[in-house]
Amino acid sequence: MLKFNEPMSKHCSLRSGGISSEFLKPEDVNELSNFLKINTKPVLMVGLGSNLLIRDRGFNGVTINTKNLKDIYISNGLIESGAGTSLAKLSRFSQANLKFGAEFLSAIPGSVGGALAMNAGAFGSEIWQYVHSVKTINLSGEIQERFPKDYKISYRSTLHKFSDEVFISAIFDFNLKQPNDNVRDLLHKRNSTQPIGLASCGSVFKNPKDHYAAKLIESTGLKGFCIGGACVSEMHANYIINQDNASASDIENLITHIQNVIKNKHNIELETEIIII
């Protein structure tokens, strides 16, 4: 059912942001395709909203939430997952079916679709290492099958020439012979050093070459620094926390401030992982 003037703070993990003039959560790919075939307005695709901030002015178009596209099954040794499946669920399903390699995904907030779009990774692994193929849908509702060779994959980046296509599912080949126990140890350590359970978007900035964004930010004394209700986490400097009803402007202004401080002190341009619209 199409909703109107939907607060995007309800659909982004930062619990902040403006409204979307229209909002749709399709039950399946057929409903999504049929809607796109008749839609004439700008479209924004959202999964778990863990890497997204909608500015306070909102989005004048249709936000499509893919949470219901979460079917997951195994066939011929490969795992097929909908774009709305959480990465934690994909990791658990893979291990339950003795398909190893997906352990690192449990450390990443978000869904399969968003992870494919940004080549999400952790602990030295990236999601596209294990992609066999993907299915996409364009703004005309047409579905295509694509393969890794169709994309230019790099650190936190997935580039392609299909500008109006978004991911709706993927087939994965998690082919390690045994689980990576090191990931479990690292995940335990990460959970003790990151603000799990608080309103955040995970890592805000990409790691520059030969540097860690968190260490750069911490070196400037910005841990705990706030603008409005948005604060740099005391636990992990590459996290921004919505500590006190932060507006999207508070969060964006804090991001810009951090970038300026790092540029002035280290002459390094911090690039965001979070998408701001």
Buried (B, 14 or more C-beta within 10 A) or exposed (E): EEEEEBBBBEBBBBBBBBBBBBBBBBEEBEBBBEBBEEBEEEBBBBBBBBBBBBBBEBBEBBBBBBBBBBEBEBEEEBBBBBBBBBBBBBBBBBBEBEBBBBBBBBBBBBBBBBBBBBBBBBBEBBBBBBBBBBBBBBBEBEBEEBEBEBBEBEEBEBEEEEEEBBBBBBBBBBEBEEBBEEBEEBBEEBEEEBBEEBBBBBBBBBBBEEEEBBEBBBEBEBBEBBBBBBBBBEBBBBBBBBBEEBBBBBBBBBBEBBBEBBEEEBEBEBEBBBBEB
